[in-house]
Amino acid sequence: MARTFQPGRVRPRGVSLLVGLLALTSVSACSVGQGSAITIGKGDPIKVGVIPVVDYAPVYIAIERGYFSDEGLNVQTQVMQNAAAIAPGVINGQLQFGTAATTAFIAPAAKGLPLVAVADQADVAVDEAADPAAVLVGADSAITRPKELEGKTVATNALGSIAYVSMAALVKGDGGDPSKVSWVAMPFPDMVGALAEGRIDAAFANEPFTTLHQQAGAVVLSPGLFPVFTPGESYALVFSAKPFVEKNPEIVEAFVSALAKASELARTDPQVVVDVLVKYGGMKPEVAAAMKQPTFGDNVDPAALTQASEVMADLGMLPGPVDGTTLVMDGGETP
């Protein structure tokens, strides 16, 4: 049975939180990123850091359907748990592309690191019932609203992630103080058992983990993204390093074109998403079929990045909002 809190549109103000990803900025922005300034030749591996959630299914669809190979690209994936782990690899050239939620991408980019959004992946649901993300509590929990997370142990995949930002915004918007929450970082798969066993009091999940939590007995406290971020706009994207984009414009264009084909197929045929999650994610077919799928987007909307940065600034995670057009390749003309 769902225990869903409905806070309306949240616009929290004024709380200072740590953002682990910003450790990258201890090095001058002028000196970082040059490791990514490599030229990719025909057949050279193109490595993509992928977070294991449904938002990035189009990457696997493009591999499975041959969209990347049709463009002459040898794309390889590396599963990683959060953008904080992916971004350094993109900056130093170990990865050519990375996946991230908007907030985790904005944090280092706003500090001057040479990162740029090149493709959309998933958009916030236009209906809260369709939100694939959720804040969950145990079946016997007495927690009934976000404010009551004060003093509790709450899991996020990383400090500064969209999970963290969303839950902090929900707590603040409900009249609570996010600094009084005991935040713990752990991989999404580990949260399922930790919540079921009572080692944490609440967790943020995105599909397929939202469904796995519920199958383990957890209940939804609140939708995860809909109350905080703009419905119908980007929340998950693919990014690269500016030096790499400048050195390899044709490679980037081909990569984005293939990914756009995969996203279009994902939008029109949900079974294709199920199939790649089973094959590449090792998911049980019944779990993949039962979960909510996000809306796979067309373009990175700069307005979505601006709005997400406003939420972060209200939480004290940025000194102020960021102009989203400065963070998107060609100012928002991604195909």
Disulfide bonds with the S-S distance in Angstrom:
none
